[in-house]
Amino acid sequence: MRRKIPKTPKNNPPVSQGTRFPFQVSIVAWGDLLGYGGKIAEAAFNPMDERAKSSISRMREFHRIVAEHSSRHFPSLVINDGVAAFRDLSLRSRSNGHEFLEKSWELFNAINALEARRGDPGIRMVVACGFRMRGRRAKTESDHSKVNSILHRFREGQMSAEQAIREASTARPSFDVVPQLQANFAFTKAYVAESSGSGGGLPGSNFYLDTALLLDPTCAWPSGENGIMWRHNTLGLDTEFRRVTNLPKVKNPEGAASEMRTGLEVAQFLAGDIDVLEALRSSSK
């Protein structure tokens, strides 16, 4: 069943700059190389098989393109032939969501340009929004002995600053986590929707946008198709997607030129509650 959009008040409730709640509103792009698993399976998952060389080269080039497009405000996590990019939406502004969408579109096109040159089938990417529960890396890190050892030896004059930096740069944790992707239901939606592929109504090496991010799901920007109703019956996830065919540049994404919702407007839509801000404030007490 399609969620009804609550009526938005003329003036949204004020949200102080830098306000953080236990539950954030997140935007996630998940992309997956098409046909990768089947191709590497032909080589029996043996990297020494001659038939695996193309797949290995394909994945390395894919990782290189993702690294080139990643930044502080567009961080990413690659998992073999898949990539997740993520960011929290501002409750006050629409510009950071707009910027994230532009960067996702640029990454999608760069990967598909490379794939076309190689003769490979491309990537399917889904951008979705949802709530996430905030977490802290520090609470899950149990062993700082390596870092403490480096600091101790540096303070005791047993190593130079350059030696300390070099050793610290190669230190690897025994456990790692990306807090922004844990209990992140934008990630869940994007991953499950992309995985559903043609059977879920999202075929091919295309770019699909969750219209919950748009003020009007039938708006002219971005260019593309409307009305791809998607649902996962087991998980109870559902949304409307648009297959994006073009994303024209907008000079003033914070103004009326952008059709993106603010984080607060997305939260109101997802919760079906115009007073969701009060619920977010109550959850932090």
Sequence and secondary structure as in RCSB ss.txt:
>XXXX:A:sequence
MRRKIPKTPKNNPPVSQGTRFPFQVSIVAWGDLLGYGGKIAEAAFNPMDERAKSSISRMREFHRIVAEHSSRHFP
SLVINDGVAAFRDLSLRSRSNGHEFLEKSWELFNAINALEARRGDPGIRMVVACGFRMRGRRAKTESDHSKVNSI
LHRFREGQMSAEQAIREASTARPSFDVVPQLQANFAFTKAYVAESSGSGGGLPGSNFYLDTALLLDPTCAWPSGE
NGIMWRHNTLGLDTEFRRVTNLPKVKNPEGAASEMRTGLEVAQFLAGDIDVLEALRSSSK
>XXXX:A:secstr
         SS     TT   SEEEEEEEEEEETTHHHHHHHTTT TTSGGGHHHHHHHHHHHHHHHHH BTTB 
EEEETTEEEEEEE  SS SHHHHHHHHHHHHHHHHHHHHHHHHT   EEEEEEEEEEE   GGGT    HHHHHH
HHHHHTTSS HHHHHHHHHH   SS   GGGTTBHHHHHHHHHHHHGGGGT  SS EEEEGGGBSSTT SSSEEE
EEEEEEETTTTEEEEEEEEEE    S TTTTT  B  HHHHHHHHHT TTHHHHHHHHT 
